[in-house]
Amino acid sequence: QDIVDLTSPGNFSWATLTVKRGGTLWFQELNSDNLVITISIINIRWYGTMLLNHGTIEAASTEIESEGIVTLDSTGYGSQAGPCPGKTVGNVGTGAGHGGEGGGAVRGG
């Protein structure tokens, strides 16, 4: 039996999500609300494709097999934004990091 929990304003919650061989699953933002997909286990099988153009995936475990694709086009934070943004100090820019400010580079002139 398949059970889907559709929460307000249109978020999804599953125990396990599997995109089978050659299958495609597409989540698309339809309004200005942030789509949140909560899944314990995500399995993207061989040549399976999952597309998400705007939203958040919360998963405990994710497995993507060879030739599997997860496309997150048009997602992410803009320049110098988000929980771990890069920054510019004295014309030296740093890239964003996971849990930090990222690295920097100084070019000689």
Backbone bond lengths (Angstrom), bond angles and torsions (degrees), N, CA, C in turn:
res aa  C-N    CA-C-N  psi(-1)  N-CA   C-N-CA  omega(-1)  CA-C   N-CA-C  phi
1 Q - - - 1.453 - - 1.523 108.78 -
2 D 1.321 117.14 130.44 1.455 122.62 176.87 1.518 109.36 -92.17
3 I 1.328 114.80 131.83 1.460 119.93 179.64 1.519 107.97 -124.59
4 V 1.313 116.78 126.26 1.461 123.02 177.83 1.518 107.39 -121.83
5 D 1.332 116.22 130.96 1.452 122.11 177.87 1.523 107.41 -104.92
6 L 1.322 117.37 106.10 1.462 122.61 179.95 1.518 107.72 -95.01
7 T 1.329 116.22 112.04 1.450 120.95 -176.00 1.523 110.51 -102.81
8 S 1.290 117.03 158.32 1.456 122.69 179.10 1.520 108.90 -71.57
9 P 1.300 122.12 136.69 1.451 130.62 -0.38 1.531 113.51 -95.95
10 G 1.304 119.29 42.16 1.452 121.75 177.51 1.514 113.34 118.75
11 N 1.324 117.75 25.01 1.449 122.15 177.32 1.523 109.04 -83.14
12 F 1.342 116.35 161.87 1.458 121.02 -177.06 1.515 110.37 -122.45
13 S 1.341 115.30 150.60 1.455 120.97 177.30 1.520 108.85 -143.88
14 W 1.353 116.69 124.70 1.455 122.25 176.66 1.522 108.99 -133.27
15 A 1.331 115.69 156.78 1.459 119.73 171.57 1.528 108.99 -75.46
16 T 1.339 116.99 -48.58 1.463 122.33 -179.88 1.522 109.39 -136.92
17 L 1.316 116.05 137.75 1.460 121.86 176.15 1.521 107.64 -125.49
18 T 1.330 117.00 123.65 1.461 121.63 178.06 1.517 109.42 -124.45
19 V 1.339 115.99 125.64 1.459 121.64 171.37 1.524 105.09 -99.33
20 K 1.314 116.40 113.10 1.464 121.31 -174.10 1.513 112.45 -74.77
21 R 1.336 115.67 168.89 1.462 123.46 -179.63 1.534 110.34 -50.29
22 G 1.326 115.29 122.77 1.463 120.95 178.54 1.520 114.26 78.18
23 G 1.328 118.01 -1.86 1.462 120.94 -178.30 1.521 112.36 -83.38
24 T 1.321 116.09 159.29 1.461 122.08 177.88 1.523 109.33 -132.11
25 L 1.314 116.08 132.76 1.466 122.77 175.43 1.514 106.57 -124.29
26 W 1.325 117.07 126.82 1.455 121.87 -174.31 1.520 109.80 -127.42
27 F 1.329 115.88 120.62 1.461 122.43 172.65 1.520 106.65 -106.38
28 Q 1.330 117.05 127.41 1.454 121.21 -177.64 1.520 109.62 -130.27
29 E 1.324 115.62 132.87 1.456 121.12 176.64 1.521 108.92 -65.87
30 L 1.328 115.96 128.18 1.458 120.45 -179.48 1.518 112.74 -110.76
31 N 1.317 116.68 -15.00 1.456 120.48 176.73 1.524 107.73 -146.68
32 S 1.302 117.74 -168.52 1.464 120.19 -174.63 1.527 113.52 -82.95
33 D 1.339 118.67 -3.26 1.457 120.53 178.83 1.517 110.28 -74.79
34 N 1.332 116.96 143.63 1.455 121.65 177.39 1.522 109.43 -76.58
35 L 1.328 117.09 118.82 1.451 122.65 177.74 1.529 108.57 -73.42
36 V 1.321 117.35 127.15 1.458 122.21 177.61 1.521 108.25 -117.31
37 I 1.330 115.57 124.25 1.461 122.09 179.04 1.522 106.53 -113.02
38 T 1.338 116.79 116.14 1.455 122.19 -178.42 1.526 108.55 -110.67
39 I 1.345 116.03 118.81 1.453 121.86 -174.77 1.524 108.53 -140.21
40 S 1.320 117.26 136.72 1.462 119.48 175.26 1.524 110.62 -70.87
41 I 1.336 117.09 -49.45 1.459 121.52 -176.09 1.533 109.70 -132.87
42 I 1.348 116.90 127.51 1.459 122.56 174.58 1.526 107.74 -112.03
43 N 1.325 116.52 128.60 1.461 122.40 175.09 1.521 108.64 -122.81
44 I 1.321 116.78 118.25 1.455 121.78 173.86 1.532 105.33 -107.47
45 R 1.314 116.56 109.96 1.461 121.69 -175.31 1.531 111.08 -80.34
46 W 1.324 115.42 174.39 1.459 123.80 -178.05 1.521 110.10 -50.66
47 Y 1.304 116.67 123.64 1.469 124.66 -178.00 1.528 113.44 62.42
48 G 1.305 118.36 17.24 1.460 120.90 172.65 1.521 109.43 -82.17
49 T 1.331 117.17 151.81 1.465 121.76 -177.50 1.519 109.94 -133.37
50 M 1.331 116.25 132.59 1.464 122.07 172.81 1.515 107.38 -123.48
51 L 1.341 116.88 128.04 1.457 123.37 -177.91 1.522 109.41 -118.86
52 L 1.321 116.36 136.65 1.465 122.03 176.35 1.517 106.96 -143.61
53 N 1.337 116.99 119.85 1.465 118.44 -177.08 1.520 112.99 -95.15
54 H 1.327 118.47 -15.73 1.463 120.06 177.43 1.519 108.35 -169.29
55 G 1.313 117.35 122.59 1.453 120.04 178.41 1.514 111.82 155.25
56 T 1.316 114.96 -169.00 1.457 122.64 -177.47 1.518 109.16 -129.79
57 I 1.333 116.25 133.55 1.458 121.60 174.29 1.515 107.55 -109.17
58 E 1.324 116.63 123.55 1.463 122.28 175.35 1.521 106.95 -112.66
59 A 1.337 117.25 111.29 1.465 120.81 -176.71 1.518 109.93 -137.81
60 A 1.332 116.13 143.02 1.457 120.97 176.54 1.521 110.58 -79.31
61 S 1.341 117.32 -34.23 1.456 121.77 -176.72 1.525 109.26 -148.59
62 T 1.331 116.20 138.26 1.460 121.32 177.97 1.517 109.44 -134.58
63 E 1.325 116.40 132.75 1.466 121.90 176.86 1.519 107.93 -126.92
64 I 1.338 116.08 123.43 1.458 121.73 177.60 1.523 107.19 -118.02
65 E 1.318 116.54 114.15 1.455 120.47 -178.78 1.524 111.04 -75.25
66 S 1.328 115.88 166.94 1.453 122.71 177.23 1.527 109.97 -50.48
67 E 1.309 116.84 134.48 1.459 124.78 -179.35 1.526 113.17 70.63
68 G 1.326 118.30 3.32 1.463 121.09 173.07 1.524 109.01 -76.90
69 I 1.319 116.37 150.98 1.464 120.92 -175.19 1.528 110.06 -132.31
70 V 1.334 115.94 134.15 1.462 122.38 168.40 1.518 105.80 -123.36
71 T 1.333 116.73 117.20 1.456 122.21 -178.72 1.515 108.86 -110.37
72 L 1.323 115.79 125.57 1.462 121.81 -179.24 1.521 109.94 -119.89
73 D 1.314 116.57 47.85 1.465 121.56 -178.41 1.522 111.36 -59.04
74 S 1.308 114.33 142.73 1.470 122.96 176.48 1.515 112.86 63.61
75 T 1.332 117.09 28.88 1.458 119.98 177.28 1.512 109.00 -116.97
76 G 1.287 115.63 174.23 1.456 120.66 179.12 1.516 111.02 97.84
77 Y 1.311 113.59 173.71 1.457 120.95 -178.24 1.519 110.32 -92.81
78 G 1.294 116.37 154.18 1.451 121.76 177.29 1.522 111.25 -74.17
79 S 1.323 115.57 -178.50 1.456 122.55 -179.06 1.523 111.54 -56.47
80 Q 1.316 116.84 132.00 1.464 125.00 177.98 1.525 112.55 52.74
81 A 1.329 116.06 40.25 1.460 121.96 179.70 1.529 108.78 -134.68
82 G 1.303 116.25 169.05 1.459 120.79 177.88 1.515 112.10 96.58
83 P 1.337 117.29 -177.79 1.458 120.71 -175.10 1.533 114.15 -71.30
84 C 1.317 119.74 -22.75 1.468 122.78 -179.84 1.523 109.80 -136.70
85 P 1.322 117.76 65.82 1.456 119.66 -173.38 1.527 112.41 -75.81
86 G 1.311 115.27 155.67 1.455 119.59 166.62 1.519 108.20 -74.78
87 K 1.321 116.87 174.92 1.460 118.74 177.61 1.517 109.14 -153.27
88 T 1.307 115.54 167.76 1.451 121.77 178.47 1.520 108.58 -120.95
89 V 1.345 115.81 126.39 1.462 121.97 177.47 1.523 107.21 -132.80
90 G 1.327 117.07 119.94 1.458 120.84 179.53 1.523 113.37 57.46
91 N 1.320 117.22 43.61 1.461 124.34 -179.22 1.524 113.91 64.08
92 V 1.319 117.77 17.57 1.456 122.00 174.67 1.517 107.42 -110.22
93 G 1.334 117.19 115.59 1.450 121.88 -179.06 1.514 111.18 -93.66
94 T 1.313 116.22 147.96 1.458 121.60 175.45 1.517 108.24 -120.71
95 G 1.315 115.29 150.21 1.456 120.39 176.75 1.504 110.20 -83.33
96 A 1.322 116.08 159.91 1.460 120.33 178.07 1.520 109.43 -66.98
97 G 1.300 117.02 155.12 1.457 121.74 -179.73 1.504 111.03 -131.86
98 H 1.298 115.77 167.72 1.461 121.89 174.71 1.519 106.77 -94.51
99 G 1.319 116.26 95.23 1.459 120.48 -179.78 1.514 113.22 91.20
100 G 1.327 119.05 8.57 1.460 121.30 179.69 1.508 110.33 -155.57
101 E 1.325 115.61 -168.54 1.464 120.42 -176.86 1.522 112.67 -93.20
102 G 1.324 118.95 -6.14 1.452 121.15 -179.47 1.508 111.83 85.47
103 G 1.320 117.07 177.11 1.473 122.28 -178.18 1.499 110.91 -89.56
104 G 1.323 116.40 170.39 1.454 121.65 179.31 1.512 110.32 -136.41
105 A 1.307 116.30 165.64 1.462 121.19 177.93 1.514 109.52 -140.14
106 V 1.315 115.86 141.92 1.455 121.70 176.30 1.521 106.88 -117.86
107 R 1.321 116.34 127.32 1.467 120.95 179.32 1.520 109.20 -101.70
108 G 1.313 114.26 132.36 1.475 119.31 177.05 1.518 110.21 -72.39
109 G 1.296 116.65 151.89 1.440 118.91 -175.29 1.444 111.52 -117.27
